[in-house]
């Protein structure tokens, strides 16, 4: 699996380095332009966050393309590698790259900490506890993993169709949305919508005045829903089994 991960990195190294270079250049240009033209720091912060989100989405696309290449590559299929390691390798590739994006974001925050401190002084927030922040972080990470595995299953289903590529593409898209709907419906029925592994419900009261913004944010953080986590863990295991079965039995290179 380590060899496959190294191979995936070599195949995507130019894309990864190019994406990071473009991100850094655009962030620097945004900061310089904002300082020269006197833009509001709130707009600058929003633009920076949007750029990081775009890069994160591009990482997910890269993961899916890498997985598709691996299951269709003849030389990869000849290696004594279990299909499950193709899934793990793609996930680790994305997590490592996203980790690099997070490190870059932290450096960005440290460099412009004075501007962020001024912005935070204009917005009064009720801070979350460390436990609540940890729960939010775990929920987001787990949601991303489950969604990505659904996408990988949809890709595998699409390429398991031997008659026509167009049918496979549409079948993969339909599979993803049907899976999303079924899993969400079952979770709502069994665990209620408030227990879903998602971002917490946030109530915001905002008063806009001439000198800035006064906002009070209250987050309703629930304890970690272990029942829902166990259900999604079982669903994830079934999806991984389905992916490995289809790769072994249906997908042709």
C-alpha positions as CSV (number, residue, x, y, z in Angstrom):
1,X,0.0,0.0,0.0
2,X,2.9,2.3,0.8
3,X,4.3,1.7,-2.7
4,X,0.9,2.6,-4.2
5,X,0.7,5.7,-2.1
6,X,4.2,6.8,-3.3
7,X,3.1,6.1,-6.9
8,X,0.0,8.2,-6.5
9,X,2.1,11.1,-5.1
10,X,4.5,10.8,-8.1
11,X,1.6,10.8,-10.5
12,X,0.1,13.9,-8.9
13,X,3.2,15.8,-7.8
14,X,3.1,18.4,-10.5
15,X,-0.6,19.0,-9.9
16,X,-0.1,19.4,-6.2
17,X,2.9,21.7,-6.4
18,X,1.1,23.8,-9.1
19,X,-2.0,24.1,-7.0
20,X,-0.1,25.2,-4.0
21,X,1.9,27.7,-6.0
22,X,-1.2,29.3,-7.5
23,X,-2.9,29.4,-4.1
24,X,0.1,31.2,-2.5
25,X,0.4,33.7,-5.4
26,X,-3.3,34.5,-5.5
27,X,-3.4,34.9,-1.7
28,X,-0.4,37.3,-1.8
29,X,-2.0,39.3,-4.7
30,X,-5.3,39.5,-2.7
31,X,-3.5,40.8,0.4
32,X,-1.5,43.4,-1.5
33,X,-4.5,44.6,-3.5
34,X,-6.6,44.8,-0.4
35,X,-3.9,46.9,1.4
36,X,-3.3,49.2,-1.5
37,X,-7.0,49.9,-2.2
38,X,-8.1,49.8,1.4
39,X,-10.6,46.9,1.2
40,X,-12.6,45.8,4.2
41,X,-10.8,43.1,6.1
42,X,-14.1,41.1,6.3
43,X,-14.1,40.8,2.5
44,X,-10.4,39.8,2.4
45,X,-11.0,37.1,5.0
46,X,-14.0,35.8,3.1
47,X,-12.0,35.8,-0.2
48,X,-9.2,33.9,1.5
49,X,-11.5,31.3,3.0
50,X,-13.2,30.9,-0.4
51,X,-9.8,30.2,-2.0
52,X,-8.9,27.5,0.5
53,X,-12.3,25.9,0.0
54,X,-11.8,25.8,-3.8
55,X,-8.4,24.2,-3.3
56,X,-10.0,21.6,-0.9
57,X,-12.6,20.8,-3.6
58,X,-9.9,20.4,-6.2
59,X,-8.1,17.9,-3.9
60,X,-11.3,15.8,-3.8
61,X,-11.4,15.8,-7.6
62,X,-7.8,14.8,-7.7
63,X,-8.5,11.9,-5.3
64,X,-11.4,10.6,-7.5
65,X,-9.3,10.9,-10.6
66,X,-6.4,9.0,-8.9
67,X,-8.8,6.2,-7.8
68,X,-10.3,6.0,-11.3
69,X,-6.9,5.8,-12.9
70,X,-5.8,3.0,-10.5
71,X,-8.8,0.8,-11.0
72,X,-8.5,1.2,-14.8
73,X,-4.7,0.9,-15.1
74,X,-3.6,-2.5,-16.4
75,X,-0.2,-2.4,-14.7
76,X,-1.7,-1.5,-11.4
77,X,-4.2,-4.4,-11.6
78,X,-1.4,-6.8,-12.3
79,X,0.3,-5.9,-9.0
80,X,-0.5,-8.0,-5.9
81,X,-2.5,-5.1,-4.4
82,X,-5.9,-5.6,-2.9
83,X,-8.6,-3.2,-4.1
84,X,-9.2,-1.9,-0.6
85,X,-5.7,-0.4,-0.6
86,X,-6.6,1.6,-3.7
87,X,-9.3,3.2,-1.6
88,X,-7.0,3.8,1.4
89,X,-4.3,5.2,-0.8
90,X,-6.6,7.7,-2.4
91,X,-8.0,8.8,1.0
92,X,-4.5,9.1,2.5
93,X,-3.3,11.1,-0.6
94,X,-6.2,13.6,-0.1
95,X,-5.8,13.8,3.7
96,X,-2.0,14.6,3.4
97,X,-2.6,17.3,0.8
98,X,-5.5,18.8,2.8
99,X,-3.2,18.7,5.8
100,X,-0.7,20.8,3.8
101,X,-3.5,23.3,3.0
102,X,-4.3,23.5,6.7
103,X,-0.6,24.2,7.5
104,X,-0.6,26.9,4.9
105,X,-3.8,28.4,6.3
106,X,-2.2,28.5,9.8
107,X,0.9,30.2,8.5
108,X,-1.3,32.7,6.7
109,X,-3.2,33.4,9.9
110,X,0.1,33.9,11.8
111,X,1.5,36.3,9.2
112,X,-1.7,38.5,9.2
113,X,-2.7,37.9,12.8
114,X,-2.9,41.7,13.5
115,X,-5.6,42.1,10.8
116,X,-7.5,39.1,12.0
117,X,-7.3,40.4,15.6
118,X,-8.8,43.7,14.5
119,X,-11.5,41.8,12.7
120,X,-12.3,39.7,15.7
121,X,-12.6,42.9,17.8
122,X,-15.3,44.1,15.5
123,X,-17.2,40.8,15.9
124,X,-18.1,39.8,19.4
125,X,-18.3,36.0,19.5
126,X,-19.3,33.6,22.2
127,X,-16.3,31.3,22.0
128,X,-16.7,27.5,21.8
129,X,-15.0,25.2,24.3
130,X,-12.3,22.8,23.3
131,X,-14.7,19.9,23.5
132,X,-17.1,21.5,21.1
133,X,-14.4,22.4,18.6
134,X,-13.1,18.8,18.7
135,X,-16.6,17.5,18.1
136,X,-17.1,19.8,15.1
137,X,-13.7,18.8,13.7
138,X,-14.5,15.1,14.0
139,X,-17.9,15.5,12.5
140,X,-16.5,17.4,9.5
141,X,-13.7,14.9,8.9
142,X,-16.0,11.9,9.2
143,X,-18.6,13.4,6.9
144,X,-16.0,14.1,4.3
145,X,-14.7,10.5,4.5
146,X,-18.2,9.0,4.1
147,X,-19.1,11.3,1.2
148,X,-15.8,10.5,-0.6
149,X,-16.3,6.8,-0.2
150,X,-19.8,7.2,-1.7
151,X,-18.2,9.0,-4.7
152,X,-15.6,6.2,-5.1
153,X,-18.4,3.6,-5.1
154,X,-20.3,5.6,-7.7
155,X,-17.2,5.8,-9.9
156,X,-16.7,2.0,-9.5
157,X,-20.4,1.3,-10.4
158,X,-20.0,3.6,-13.5
159,X,-16.9,1.7,-14.7
160,X,-18.4,-1.7,-14.0
161,X,-20.8,-1.2,-16.9
162,X,-19.3,-2.8,-19.9
163,X,-21.8,-1.5,-22.5
164,X,-21.1,2.1,-23.3
165,X,-19.3,4.8,-21.3
166,X,-22.2,7.2,-21.3
167,X,-24.5,4.8,-19.5
168,X,-21.8,4.2,-16.9
169,X,-21.3,7.9,-16.2
170,X,-25.0,8.5,-15.7
171,X,-25.3,5.3,-13.7
172,X,-22.5,6.5,-11.4
173,X,-24.2,9.9,-10.9
174,X,-27.6,8.3,-10.2
175,X,-25.9,5.9,-7.7
176,X,-24.3,8.7,-5.7
177,X,-27.5,10.7,-5.3
178,X,-29.6,7.6,-4.5
179,X,-27.1,6.5,-1.9
180,X,-27.1,10.0,-0.4
181,X,-30.9,10.1,-0.2
182,X,-31.3,6.6,1.2
183,X,-28.6,7.0,3.9
184,X,-29.9,10.5,4.9
185,X,-33.5,9.2,5.0
186,X,-32.6,6.2,7.3
187,X,-30.5,8.5,9.5
188,X,-33.4,10.9,9.9
189,X,-35.9,8.1,10.7
190,X,-33.6,6.3,13.2
191,X,-31.6,9.1,14.8
192,X,-33.6,12.3,14.0
193,X,-32.2,15.2,12.1
194,X,-30.7,16.9,15.1
195,X,-28.3,14.0,15.7
196,X,-26.8,14.1,12.3
197,X,-23.0,14.2,11.9
198,X,-22.9,17.7,10.5
199,X,-22.0,21.2,11.6
200,X,-23.8,22.4,14.7
201,X,-27.0,24.5,14.5
202,X,-25.9,28.1,14.9
203,X,-28.1,31.0,15.9
204,X,-26.8,34.4,14.9
205,X,-28.0,37.8,16.0
206,X,-26.3,40.6,14.1
207,X,-26.5,44.3,14.5
208,X,-24.8,46.4,11.9
209,X,-23.7,49.9,12.9
210,X,-21.5,52.5,11.3
211,X,-18.3,51.6,13.1
212,X,-18.5,47.8,12.7
213,X,-20.4,44.7,13.4
214,X,-21.7,43.3,16.7
215,X,-22.6,39.7,16.4
216,X,-23.5,37.1,19.0
217,X,-23.2,33.5,17.8
218,X,-24.6,30.7,19.9
219,X,-23.9,27.1,18.9
220,X,-25.9,24.2,20.0
221,X,-23.3,21.4,20.2
222,X,-24.6,18.0,21.0
223,X,-22.5,15.1,22.4
224,X,-20.9,12.9,19.9
225,X,-23.7,10.7,18.5
226,X,-22.2,7.2,18.8
227,X,-25.3,5.4,17.5
228,X,-25.2,7.4,14.3
229,X,-21.5,6.9,14.0
230,X,-21.9,3.2,14.4
231,X,-24.6,3.1,11.7
232,X,-22.4,5.1,9.2
233,X,-19.5,2.9,10.1
234,X,-21.5,-0.1,9.0
235,X,-22.6,1.7,5.8
236,X,-19.1,2.7,5.0
237,X,-17.9,-0.9,5.5
238,X,-20.6,-2.2,3.1
239,X,-19.6,0.4,0.5
240,X,-16.0,-0.6,0.7
241,X,-17.0,-4.2,0.3
242,X,-19.1,-3.3,-2.7
243,X,-16.2,-1.4,-4.3
244,X,-13.8,-4.3,-3.8
245,X,-16.3,-6.8,-5.2
246,X,-17.0,-4.7,-8.3
247,X,-13.3,-4.1,-9.0
248,X,-12.6,-7.8,-8.7
249,X,-15.6,-9.1,-10.6
250,X,-16.9,-6.3,-12.9
251,X,-14.4,-3.6,-13.7
252,X,-12.4,-4.4,-16.9
253,X,-9.2,-2.6,-17.9
